[in-house]
Every structure is written in C-alpha cells, then in structure tokens.
Amino acid sequence: MRSILIKDTTREEREQIISSSLGCGGGCENCSSCWLGGGDPAEIYRDYIEGKREIAEINMEYNDRYRKGKLIR
C-alpha cells in the first residue's frame, strides 16, 4: 500500500484519495454522514487536501467532537 501522508502525495492525489475512499458518488443528500451531521467528505478533509493536516489529525478531532456530543459541523 502506498503512503497517503501529505509529504508523499500531491494535492490531486489527496483529492482522489478522499473521493475514492469516502465519496459515494451519489451526492450528499443520501449520505448517512449528513444524518450524523458529518457532511461532505471533501469539506471535512479540506485541510488534508490542501496539505495542512493529516487524515489522522482530522479523524481524531472529528471523533473527539462526536464523543463529546458536539455538533460535527
């Protein structure tokens, strides 16, 4: 498996990683993440796509907010 770290990927590769891993291709209206308040994966992982924060950092923050009962958005 190839590294998905920011240092090992281009912006275009990161967009593809998020799209292929988390995007359903059917639009957000039928996404269970929206039901949970998650929203569009491209927006949730915008910092990763732009090379600012790793996926693991974003996931930890997201999970922490979820566990504390805060709104995810």
N, C-alpha and C positions, 0 to 999 in steps of 0.2 A: 504494500500500500504506500502510496506517495504521501509526503508530508503536506498538511494543509495549513501550516504555520504561515503567518504573514511574510516572514523573511524568505520563504520558499515558493511563494506564489505571486502572480501578477494580479492586478485589480480584476481583469477579465476572468482569470481563473477562479478568483474568490467569488465573483458573481455566479459563475457556473456551479461552483461547489454548493452555494446556498440554494440556488434554483433547483439543482438536481437532487439535493438531499432533503430539502424541506418544502419546496414548492410542489403543489399538487397539480398545477397546470389548469385547474378548473376555476380559478378566481377565488377571491376571499369569501364570497357570500356563503359558500357551503363548508367553510373550514371550521373544524371543531375548535381550533385555536381562538377564533373570533368569539366563539361561545364562551371560552375561558378568559377572554379579554386579551388574548395574545396578539392578534393582528397579523399583518403581512410579514412573512419571514424576511423579505428584503429590507423592511424598515427596522425590524428587531435587530438584524445583523448588519445594519448600515455601517457601524463603526468598524466591523471586521472587513467588509467590502472595501472601505476607504483606507484600510491599513492602520487603524488607530488602536483597536483592541482585539485580542484573540477570541476565538469562539468560546473557549473555556471560561474566560472572564465574563463574557456576556451571559453565558448559561448560569454561572454562579450568581450573578446579580438577579437574573430573572427568577431563578429558583428561590433565592432569599426573599424577594418581594412576594412570591407566591405563598411561601410558608408563613409569612407574617400577615397574610390576608390583605395585603395592599393591592390596589388596582395594578394590573400588569402594565397597562399602557403608560 
